């Protein structure tokens, strides 16, 4: 009976390193998607923002 309990009872000491790695991987992927989306959305505005002042400094 004790063997059956040990097999079926939830274990407190499970190794969760794989799950943690997957969670960090998903967070990195979401951050990358946000960065790519932001750059593609604001890209031309940022280029125009810096190109106007740079024209003042040309010799």
PQR file with spaces between the fields and no chain letter, atoms N, CA, C, O and H, PARSE charges and radii, in Angstrom:
ATOM       1  N    UNK     1       0.826   -1.198    0.000 -0.4000 1.5000
ATOM       2  CA   UNK     1       0.000    0.000    0.000 -0.0000 2.0000
ATOM       3  C    UNK     1       0.866    1.256    0.000  0.5500 1.7000
ATOM       4  O    UNK     1       0.559    2.236   -0.679 -0.5500 1.4000
ATOM       5  N    UNK     2       1.946    1.214    0.766 -0.4000 1.5000
ATOM       6  CA   UNK     2       2.844    2.359    0.823 -0.0000 2.0000
ATOM       7  C    UNK     2       3.490    2.609   -0.541  0.5500 1.7000
ATOM       8  O    UNK     2       3.704    3.758   -0.929 -0.5500 1.4000
ATOM       9  H    UNK     2       2.196    0.419    1.318  0.4000 1.0000
ATOM      10  N    UNK     3       3.796    1.544   -1.259 -0.4000 1.5000
ATOM      11  CA   UNK     3       4.380    1.685   -2.589 -0.0000 2.0000
ATOM      12  C    UNK     3       3.397    2.367   -3.534  0.5500 1.7000
ATOM      13  O    UNK     3       3.790    3.229   -4.319 -0.5500 1.4000
ATOM      14  H    UNK     3       3.622    0.611   -0.944  0.4000 1.0000
ATOM      15  N    UNK     4       2.131    1.991   -3.466 -0.4000 1.5000
ATOM      16  CA   UNK     4       1.107    2.614   -4.298 -0.0000 2.0000
ATOM      17  C    UNK     4       0.954    4.091   -3.964  0.5500 1.7000
ATOM      18  O    UNK     4       0.784    4.919   -4.859 -0.5500 1.4000
ATOM      19  H    UNK     4       1.812    1.290   -2.828  0.4000 1.0000
ATOM      20  N    UNK     5       1.014    4.421   -2.690 -0.4000 1.5000
ATOM      21  CA   UNK     5       0.924    5.824   -2.277 -0.0000 2.0000
ATOM      22  C    UNK     5       2.106    6.625   -2.817  0.5500 1.7000
ATOM      23  O    UNK     5       1.936    7.748   -3.292 -0.5500 1.4000
ATOM      24  H    UNK     5       1.152    3.749   -1.962  0.4000 1.0000
ATOM      25  N    UNK     6       3.292    6.049   -2.743 -0.4000 1.5000
ATOM      26  CA   UNK     6       4.478    6.749   -3.228 -0.0000 2.0000
ATOM      27  C    UNK     6       4.414    6.968   -4.737  0.5500 1.7000
ATOM      28  O    UNK     6       4.909    7.977   -5.240 -0.5500 1.4000
ATOM      29  H    UNK     6       3.430    5.137   -2.357  0.4000 1.0000
ATOM      30  N    UNK     7       3.818    6.044   -5.448 -0.4000 1.5000
ATOM      31  CA   UNK     7       3.727    6.182   -6.898 -0.0000 2.0000
ATOM      32  C    UNK     7       2.668    7.193   -7.319  0.5500 1.7000
ATOM      33  O    UNK     7       2.857    7.924   -8.292 -0.5500 1.4000
ATOM      34  H    UNK     7       3.416    5.224   -5.040  0.4000 1.0000
ATOM      35  N    UNK     8       1.562    7.238   -6.597 -0.4000 1.5000
ATOM      36  CA   UNK     8       0.439    8.075   -7.006 -0.0000 2.0000
ATOM      37  C    UNK     8       0.410    9.449   -6.349  0.5500 1.7000
ATOM      38  O    UNK     8      -0.218   10.366   -6.877 -0.5500 1.4000
ATOM      39  H    UNK     8       1.408    6.645   -5.807  0.4000 1.0000
ATOM      40  N    UNK     9       1.059    9.607   -5.236 -0.4000 1.5000
ATOM      41  CA   UNK     9       1.030   10.886   -4.521 -0.0000 2.0000
ATOM      42  C    UNK     9       1.859   11.922   -5.287  0.5500 1.7000
ATOM      43  O    UNK     9       2.892   11.592   -5.869 -0.5500 1.4000
ATOM      44  H    UNK     9       1.569    8.862   -4.806  0.4000 1.0000
ATOM      45  N    UNK    10       1.404   13.157   -5.281 -0.4000 1.5000
ATOM      46  CA   UNK    10       2.201   14.198   -5.946 -0.0000 2.0000
ATOM      47  C    UNK    10       3.521   14.393   -5.215  0.5500 1.7000
ATOM      48  O    UNK    10       3.574   14.416   -3.985 -0.5500 1.4000
ATOM      49  H    UNK    10       0.564   13.425   -4.808  0.4000 1.0000
ATOM      50  N    UNK    11       4.560   14.529   -5.981 -0.4000 1.5000
ATOM      51  CA   UNK    11       5.883   14.668   -5.373 -0.0000 2.0000
ATOM      52  C    UNK    11       6.211   16.132   -5.184  0.5500 1.7000
ATOM      53  O    UNK    11       5.982   16.959   -6.066 -0.5500 1.4000
ATOM      54  H    UNK    11       4.517   14.511   -6.980  0.4000 1.0000
ATOM      55  N    UNK    12       6.744   16.433   -4.037 -0.4000 1.5000
ATOM      56  CA   UNK    12       7.126   17.804   -3.702 -0.0000 2.0000
ATOM      57  C    UNK    12       8.495   18.154   -4.274  0.5500 1.7000
ATOM      58  O    UNK    12       8.802   19.330   -4.469 -0.5500 1.4000
ATOM      59  H    UNK    12       6.931   15.762   -3.320  0.4000 1.0000
ATOM      60  N    UNK    13       9.306   17.164   -4.540 -0.4000 1.5000
ATOM      61  CA   UNK    13      10.682   17.412   -4.953 -0.0000 2.0000
ATOM      62  C    UNK    13      10.901   17.165   -6.450  0.5500 1.7000
ATOM      63  O    UNK    13      11.969   16.707   -6.855 -0.5500 1.4000
ATOM      64  H    UNK    13       9.057   16.209   -4.382  0.4000 1.0000
ATOM      65  N    UNK    14       9.924   17.458   -7.242 -0.4000 1.5000
ATOM      66  CA   UNK    14      10.067   17.250   -8.679 -0.0000 2.0000
ATOM      67  C    UNK    14      11.071   18.238   -9.250  0.5500 1.7000
ATOM      68  O    UNK    14      11.217   19.361   -8.765 -0.5500 1.4000
ATOM      69  H    UNK    14       9.056   17.831   -6.913  0.4000 1.0000
ATOM      70  N    UNK    15      11.744   17.800  -10.269 -0.4000 1.5000
ATOM      71  CA   UNK    15      12.730   18.650  -10.926 -0.0000 2.0000
ATOM      72  C    UNK    15      11.999   19.535  -11.925  0.5500 1.7000
ATOM      73  O    UNK    15      11.421   19.038  -12.892 -0.5500 1.4000
ATOM      74  H    UNK    15      11.626   16.888  -10.663  0.4000 1.0000
ATOM      75  N    UNK    16      12.022   20.831  -11.697 -0.4000 1.5000
ATOM      76  CA   UNK    16      11.290   21.764  -12.552 -0.0000 2.0000
ATOM      77  C    UNK    16      12.225   22.623  -13.392  0.5500 1.7000
ATOM      78  O    UNK    16      11.830   23.686  -13.870 -0.5500 1.4000
ATOM      79  H    UNK    16      12.491   21.234  -10.911  0.4000 1.0000
ATOM      80  N    UNK    17      13.450   22.173  -13.573 -0.4000 1.5000
ATOM      81  CA   UNK    17      14.387   22.972  -14.362 -0.0000 2.0000
ATOM      82  C    UNK    17      13.937   23.086  -15.807  0.5500 1.7000
ATOM      83  O    UNK    17      14.093   24.144  -16.417 -0.5500 1.4000
ATOM      84  H    UNK    17      13.771   21.310  -13.184  0.4000 1.0000
ATOM      85  N    UNK    18      13.386   22.028  -16.364 -0.4000 1.5000
ATOM      86  CA   UNK    18      12.919   22.071  -17.746 -0.0000 2.0000
ATOM      87  C    UNK    18      11.762   23.037  -17.916  0.5500 1.7000
ATOM      88  O    UNK    18      11.713   23.782  -18.894 -0.5500 1.4000
ATOM      89  H    UNK    18      13.259   21.169  -15.869  0.4000 1.0000
ATOM      90  N    UNK    19      10.832   23.031  -16.973 -0.4000 1.5000
ATOM      91  CA   UNK    19       9.690   23.945  -17.044 -0.0000 2.0000
ATOM      92  C    UNK    19      10.153   25.385  -16.906  0.5500 1.7000
ATOM      93  O    UNK    19       9.630   26.269  -17.585 -0.5500 1.4000
ATOM      94  H    UNK    19      10.871   22.425  -16.178  0.4000 1.0000
ATOM      95  N    UNK    20      11.114   25.633  -16.047 -0.4000 1.5000
ATOM      96  CA   UNK    20      11.627   26.986  -15.869 -0.0000 2.0000
ATOM      97  C    UNK    20      12.324   27.461  -17.132  0.5500 1.7000
ATOM      98  O    UNK    20      12.178   28.620  -17.521 -0.5500 1.4000
ATOM      99  H    UNK    20      11.538   24.916  -15.495  0.4000 1.0000
ATOM     100  N    UNK    21      13.071   26.590  -17.770 -0.4000 1.5000
ATOM     101  CA   UNK    21      13.749   26.957  -19.015 -0.0000 2.0000
ATOM     102  C    UNK    21      12.734   27.295  -20.098  0.5500 1.7000
ATOM     103  O    UNK    21      12.938   28.234  -20.868 -0.5500 1.4000
ATOM     104  H    UNK    21      13.189   25.649  -17.455  0.4000 1.0000
ATOM     105  N    UNK    22      11.659   26.551  -20.164 -0.4000 1.5000
ATOM     106  CA   UNK    22      10.616   26.831  -21.152 -0.0000 2.0000
ATOM     107  C    UNK    22       9.957   28.172  -20.859  0.5500 1.7000
ATOM     108  O    UNK    22       9.682   28.940  -21.781 -0.5500 1.4000
ATOM     109  H    UNK    22      11.493   25.788  -19.539  0.4000 1.0000
ATOM     110  N    UNK    23       9.704   28.460  -19.596 -0.4000 1.5000
ATOM     111  CA   UNK    23       9.091   29.743  -19.239 -0.0000 2.0000
ATOM     112  C    UNK    23       9.996   30.908  -19.612  0.5500 1.7000
ATOM     113  O    UNK    23       9.528   31.909  -20.156 -0.5500 1.4000
ATOM     114  H    UNK    23       9.928   27.836  -18.848  0.4000 1.0000
ATOM     115  N    UNK    24      11.284   30.785  -19.324 -0.4000 1.5000
ATOM     116  CA   UNK    24      12.212   31.848  -19.705 -0.0000 2.0000
ATOM     117  C    UNK    24      12.295   31.980  -21.226  0.5500 1.7000
ATOM     118  O    UNK    24      12.395   33.091  -21.747 -0.5500 1.4000
ATOM     119  H    UNK    24      11.664   29.972  -18.883  0.4000 1.0000
ATOM     120  N    UNK    25      12.255   30.880  -21.922 -0.4000 1.5000
ATOM     121  CA   UNK    25      12.270   30.922  -23.384 -0.0000 2.0000
ATOM     122  C    UNK    25      11.052   31.635  -23.940  0.5500 1.7000
ATOM     123  O    UNK    25      11.162   32.410  -24.890 -0.5500 1.4000
ATOM     124  H    UNK    25      12.174   29.978  -21.499  0.4000 1.0000
ATOM     125  N    UNK    26       9.891   31.379  -23.355 -0.4000 1.5000
ATOM     126  CA   UNK    26       8.675   32.062  -23.796 -0.0000 2.0000
ATOM     127  C    UNK    26       8.738   33.556  -23.503  0.5500 1.7000
ATOM     128  O    UNK    26       8.289   34.365  -24.315 -0.5500 1.4000
ATOM     129  H    UNK    26       9.801   30.749  -22.583  0.4000 1.0000
ATOM     130  N    UNK    27       9.288   33.929  -22.351 -0.4000 1.5000
ATOM     131  CA   UNK    27       9.415   35.356  -22.031 -0.0000 2.0000
ATOM     132  C    UNK    27      10.362   36.050  -23.006  0.5500 1.7000
ATOM     133  O    UNK    27      10.083   37.163  -23.452 -0.5500 1.4000
ATOM     134  H    UNK    27       9.653   33.272  -21.691  0.4000 1.0000
ATOM     135  N    UNK    28      11.473   35.406  -23.338 -0.4000 1.5000
ATOM     136  CA   UNK    28      12.415   35.991  -24.295 -0.0000 2.0000
ATOM     137  C    UNK    28      11.759   36.131  -25.659  0.5500 1.7000
ATOM     138  O    UNK    28      11.954   37.140  -26.337 -0.5500 1.4000
ATOM     139  H    UNK    28      11.700   34.503  -22.975  0.4000 1.0000
ATOM     140  N    UNK    29      10.987   35.137  -26.069 -0.4000 1.5000
ATOM     141  CA   UNK    29      10.302   35.211  -27.357 -0.0000 2.0000
ATOM     142  C    UNK    29       9.285   36.346  -27.378  0.5500 1.7000
ATOM     143  O    UNK    29       9.178   37.060  -28.375 -0.5500 1.4000
ATOM     144  H    UNK    29      10.828   34.317  -25.519  0.4000 1.0000
ATOM     145  N    UNK    30       8.539   36.521  -26.290 -0.4000 1.5000
ATOM     146  CA   UNK    30       7.559   37.616  -26.240 -0.0000 2.0000
ATOM     147  C    UNK    30       8.240   38.977  -26.258  0.5500 1.7000
ATOM     148  O    UNK    30       7.768   39.899  -26.923 -0.5500 1.4000
ATOM     149  H    UNK    30       8.627   35.941  -25.480  0.4000 1.0000
ATOM     150  N    UNK    31       9.335   39.109  -25.538 -0.4000 1.5000
ATOM     151  CA   UNK    31      10.066   40.375  -25.538 -0.0000 2.0000
ATOM     152  C    UNK    31      10.608   40.667  -26.932  0.5500 1.7000
ATOM     153  O    UNK    31      10.563   41.811  -27.385 -0.5500 1.4000
ATOM     154  H    UNK    31       9.719   38.360  -24.997  0.4000 1.0000
ATOM     155  N    UNK    32      11.117   39.652  -27.613 -0.4000 1.5000
ATOM     156  CA   UNK    32      11.627   39.838  -28.970 -0.0000 2.0000
ATOM     157  C    UNK    32      10.513   40.258  -29.920  0.5500 1.7000
ATOM     158  O    UNK    32      10.728   41.113  -30.780 -0.5500 1.4000
ATOM     159  H    UNK    32      11.153   38.723  -27.245  0.4000 1.0000
ATOM     160  N    UNK    33       9.335   39.675  -29.780 -0.4000 1.5000
ATOM     161  CA   UNK    33       8.203   40.047  -30.634 -0.0000 2.0000
ATOM     162  C    UNK    33       7.809   41.494  -30.391  0.5500 1.7000
ATOM     163  O    UNK    33       7.518   42.221  -31.341 -0.5500 1.4000
ATOM     164  H    UNK    33       9.161   38.981  -29.082  0.4000 1.0000
ATOM     165  N    UNK    34       7.794   41.922  -29.137 -0.4000 1.5000
ATOM     166  CA   UNK    34       7.452   43.313  -28.815 -0.0000 2.0000
ATOM     167  C    UNK    34       8.495   44.264  -29.393  0.5500 1.7000
ATOM     168  O    UNK    34       8.140   45.314  -29.928 -0.5500 1.4000
ATOM     169  H    UNK    34       8.030   41.331  -28.366  0.4000 1.0000
ATOM     170  N    UNK    35       9.771   43.914  -29.295 -0.4000 1.5000
ATOM     171  CA   UNK    35      10.825   44.777  -29.835 -0.0000 2.0000
ATOM     172  C    UNK    35      10.716   44.872  -31.349  0.5500 1.7000
ATOM     173  O    UNK    35      10.796   45.967  -31.905 -0.5500 1.4000
ATOM     174  H    UNK    35      10.059   43.061  -28.860  0.4000 1.0000
ATOM     175  N    UNK    36      10.537   43.754  -32.018 -0.4000 1.5000
ATOM     176  CA   UNK    36      10.416   43.770  -33.480 -0.0000 2.0000
ATOM     177  C    UNK    36       9.179   44.547  -33.898  0.5500 1.7000
ATOM     178  O    UNK    36       9.231   45.317  -34.857 -0.5500 1.4000
ATOM     179  H    UNK    36      10.472   42.864  -31.567  0.4000 1.0000
ATOM     180  N    UNK    37       8.078   44.362  -33.202 -0.4000 1.5000
ATOM     181  CA   UNK    37       6.862   45.116  -33.518 -0.0000 2.0000
ATOM     182  C    UNK    37       7.036   46.602  -33.301  0.5500 1.7000
ATOM     183  O    UNK    37       6.577   47.404  -34.113 -0.5500 1.4000
ATOM     184  H    UNK    37       8.035   43.736  -32.423  0.4000 1.0000
ATOM     185  N    UNK    38       7.692   46.982  -32.217 -0.4000 1.5000
ATOM     186  CA   UNK    38       7.925   48.400  -31.940 -0.0000 2.0000
ATOM     187  C    UNK    38       8.839   49.040  -32.961  0.5500 1.7000
ATOM     188  O    UNK    38       8.596   50.164  -33.399 -0.5500 1.4000
ATOM     189  H    UNK    38       8.065   46.331  -31.557  0.4000 1.0000
ATOM     190  N    UNK    39       9.884   48.334  -33.341 -0.4000 1.5000
ATOM     191  CA   UNK    39      10.809   48.883  -34.336 -0.0000 2.0000
ATOM     192  C    UNK    39      10.124   49.010  -35.686  0.5500 1.7000
ATOM     193  O    UNK    39      10.315   50.007  -36.382 -0.5500 1.4000
ATOM     194  H    UNK    39      10.082   47.421  -32.984  0.4000 1.0000
ATOM     195  N    UNK    40       9.335   48.024  -36.065 -0.4000 1.5000
ATOM     196  CA   UNK    40       8.659   48.120  -37.357 -0.0000 2.0000
ATOM     197  C    UNK    40       7.571   49.189  -37.341  0.5500 1.7000
ATOM     198  O    UNK    40       7.304   49.811  -38.369 -0.5500 1.4000
ATOM     199  H    UNK    40       9.180   47.214  -35.500  0.4000 1.0000
ATOM     200  N    UNK    41       6.944   49.410  -36.196 -0.4000 1.5000
ATOM     201  CA   UNK    41       5.884   50.412  -36.111 -0.0000 2.0000
ATOM     202  C    UNK    41       6.453   51.826  -36.020  0.5500 1.7000
ATOM     203  O    UNK    41       5.963   52.736  -36.688 -0.5500 1.4000
ATOM     204  H    UNK    41       7.161   48.905  -35.361  0.4000 1.0000
ATOM     205  N    UNK    42       7.480   52.011  -35.199 -0.4000 1.5000
ATOM     206  CA   UNK    42       8.044   53.340  -34.974 -0.0000 2.0000
ATOM     207  C    UNK    42       9.317   53.600  -35.771  0.5500 1.7000
ATOM     208  O    UNK    42       9.921   54.662  -35.613 -0.5500 1.4000
ATOM     209  H    UNK    42       7.877   51.271  -34.657  0.4000 1.0000
ATOM     210  N    UNK    43       9.738   52.685  -36.606 -0.4000 1.5000
ATOM     211  CA   UNK    43      11.019   52.802  -37.294 -0.0000 2.0000
ATOM     212  C    UNK    43      11.173   54.069  -38.110  0.5500 1.7000
ATOM     213  O    UNK    43      12.155   54.793  -37.944 -0.5500 1.4000
ATOM     214  H    UNK    43       9.247   51.823  -36.734  0.4000 1.0000
ATOM     215  N    UNK    44      10.225   54.352  -38.985 -0.4000 1.5000
ATOM     216  CA   UNK    44      10.335   55.537  -39.845 -0.0000 2.0000
ATOM     217  C    UNK    44      10.228   56.822  -39.040  0.5500 1.7000
ATOM     218  O    UNK    44      10.877   57.812  -39.375 -0.5500 1.4000
ATOM     219  H    UNK    44       9.427   53.764  -39.120  0.4000 1.0000
ATOM     220  N    UNK    45       9.441   56.826  -38.012 -0.4000 1.5000
ATOM     221  CA   UNK    45       9.330   58.020  -37.169 -0.0000 2.0000
ATOM     222  C    UNK    45      10.654   58.318  -36.473  0.5500 1.7000
ATOM     223  O    UNK    45      11.054   59.476  -36.356 -0.5500 1.4000
ATOM     224  H    UNK    45       8.914   56.022  -37.739  0.4000 1.0000
ATOM     225  N    UNK    46      11.323   57.281  -36.018 -0.4000 1.5000
ATOM     226  CA   UNK    46      12.605   57.475  -35.340 -0.0000 2.0000
ATOM     227  C    UNK    46      13.661   57.949  -36.330  0.5500 1.7000
ATOM     228  O    UNK    46      14.468   58.818  -36.001 -0.5500 1.4000
ATOM     229  H    UNK    46      10.998   56.340  -36.114  0.4000 1.0000
ATOM     230  N    UNK    47      13.666   57.388  -37.536 -0.4000 1.5000
ATOM     231  CA   UNK    47      14.623   57.830  -38.558 -0.0000 2.0000
ATOM     232  C    UNK    47      14.391   59.293  -38.881  0.5500 1.7000
ATOM     233  O    UNK    47      15.348   60.062  -38.966 -0.5500 1.4000
ATOM     234  H    UNK    47      13.010   56.682  -37.803  0.4000 1.0000
ATOM     235  N    UNK    48      13.149   59.691  -39.062 -0.4000 1.5000
ATOM     236  CA   UNK    48      12.850   61.097  -39.345 -0.0000 2.0000
ATOM     237  C    UNK    48      13.198   61.993  -38.160  0.5500 1.7000
ATOM     238  O    UNK    48      13.645   63.124  -38.353 -0.5500 1.4000
ATOM     239  H    UNK    48      12.371   59.066  -38.993  0.4000 1.0000
ATOM     240  N    UNK    49      13.005   61.518  -36.978 -0.4000 1.5000
ATOM     241  CA   UNK    49      13.317   62.299  -35.782 -0.0000 2.0000
ATOM     242  C    UNK    49      14.800   62.647  -35.720  0.5500 1.7000
ATOM     243  O    UNK    49      15.160   63.756  -35.324 -0.5500 1.4000
ATOM     244  H    UNK    49      12.642   60.599  -36.821  0.4000 1.0000
ATOM     245  N    UNK    50      15.660   61.713  -36.107 -0.4000 1.5000
ATOM     246  CA   UNK    50      17.103   61.958  -36.042 -0.0000 2.0000
ATOM     247  C    UNK    50      17.661   62.531  -37.340  0.5500 1.7000
ATOM     248  O    UNK    50      18.740   63.122  -37.318 -0.5500 1.4000
ATOM     249  H    UNK    50      15.368   60.812  -36.429  0.4000 1.0000
ATOM     250  N    UNK    51      16.975   62.383  -38.459 -0.4000 1.5000
ATOM     251  CA   UNK    51      17.516   62.909  -39.713 -0.0000 2.0000
ATOM     252  C    UNK    51      17.326   64.418  -39.823  0.5500 1.7000
ATOM     253  O    UNK    51      18.136   65.084  -40.469 -0.5500 1.4000
ATOM     254  H    UNK    51      16.098   61.903  -38.477  0.4000 1.0000
ATOM     255  N    UNK    52      16.300   64.968  -39.224 -0.4000 1.5000
ATOM     256  CA   UNK    52      16.075   66.421  -39.282 -0.0000 2.0000
ATOM     257  C    UNK    52      17.191   67.168  -38.551  0.5500 1.7000
ATOM     258  O    UNK    52      17.760   68.087  -39.139 -0.5500 1.4000
ATOM     259  H    UNK    52      15.642   64.428  -38.700  0.4000 1.0000
ATOM     260  N    UNK    53      17.535   66.833  -37.318 -0.4000 1.5000
ATOM     261  CA   UNK    53      18.646   67.546  -36.665 -0.0000 2.0000
ATOM     262  C    UNK    53      19.998   67.263  -37.316  0.5500 1.7000
ATOM     263  O    UNK    53      20.886   68.115  -37.275 -0.5500 1.4000
ATOM     264  H    UNK    53      17.073   66.086  -36.841  0.4000 1.0000
ATOM     265  N    UNK    54      20.171   66.087  -37.913 -0.4000 1.5000
ATOM     266  CA   UNK    54      21.465   65.785  -38.520 -0.0000 2.0000
ATOM     267  C    UNK    54      21.709   66.639  -39.754  0.5500 1.7000
ATOM     268  O    UNK    54      22.862   66.871  -40.117 -0.5500 1.4000
ATOM     269  H    UNK    54      19.450   65.395  -37.946  0.4000 1.0000
ATOM     270  N    UNK    55      20.657   67.110  -40.404 -0.4000 1.5000
ATOM     271  CA   UNK    55      20.824   67.999  -41.553 -0.0000 2.0000
ATOM     272  C    UNK    55      21.392   69.345  -41.156  0.5500 1.7000
ATOM     273  O    UNK    55      22.018   70.011  -41.981 -0.5500 1.4000
ATOM     274  H    UNK    55      19.720   66.922  -40.109  0.4000 1.0000
ATOM     275  N    UNK    56      21.197   69.756  -39.946 -0.4000 1.5000
ATOM     276  CA   UNK    56      21.710   71.039  -39.457 -0.0000 2.0000
ATOM     277  C    UNK    56      23.228   70.995  -39.325  0.5500 1.7000
ATOM     278  O    UNK    56      23.889   72.014  -39.525 -0.5500 1.4000
ATOM     279  H    UNK    56      20.689   69.215  -39.276  0.4000 1.0000
ATOM     280  N    UNK    57      23.786   69.850  -38.995 -0.4000 1.5000
ATOM     281  CA   UNK    57      25.216   69.737  -38.719 -0.0000 2.0000
ATOM     282  C    UNK    57      26.047   69.380  -39.941  0.5500 1.7000
ATOM     283  O    UNK    57      27.262   69.232  -39.814 -0.5500 1.4000
ATOM     284  H    UNK    57      23.249   69.023  -38.832  0.4000 1.0000
ATOM     285  N    UNK    58      25.449   69.235  -41.117 -0.4000 1.5000
ATOM     286  CA   UNK    58      26.220   68.904  -42.315 -0.0000 2.0000
ATOM     287  C    UNK    58      26.990   70.139  -42.773  0.5500 1.7000
ATOM     288  O    UNK    58      26.444   71.242  -42.769 -0.5500 1.4000
ATOM     289  H    UNK    58      24.462   69.355  -41.220  0.4000 1.0000
ATOM     290  N    UNK    59      28.262   69.966  -43.172 -0.4000 1.5000
ATOM     291  CA   UNK    59      29.051   71.128  -43.611 -0.0000 2.0000
ATOM     292  C    UNK    59      28.646   71.651  -44.975  0.5500 1.7000
ATOM     293  O    UNK    59      29.227   72.622  -45.462 -0.5500 1.4000
ATOM     294  H    UNK    59      28.705   69.070  -43.176  0.4000 1.0000
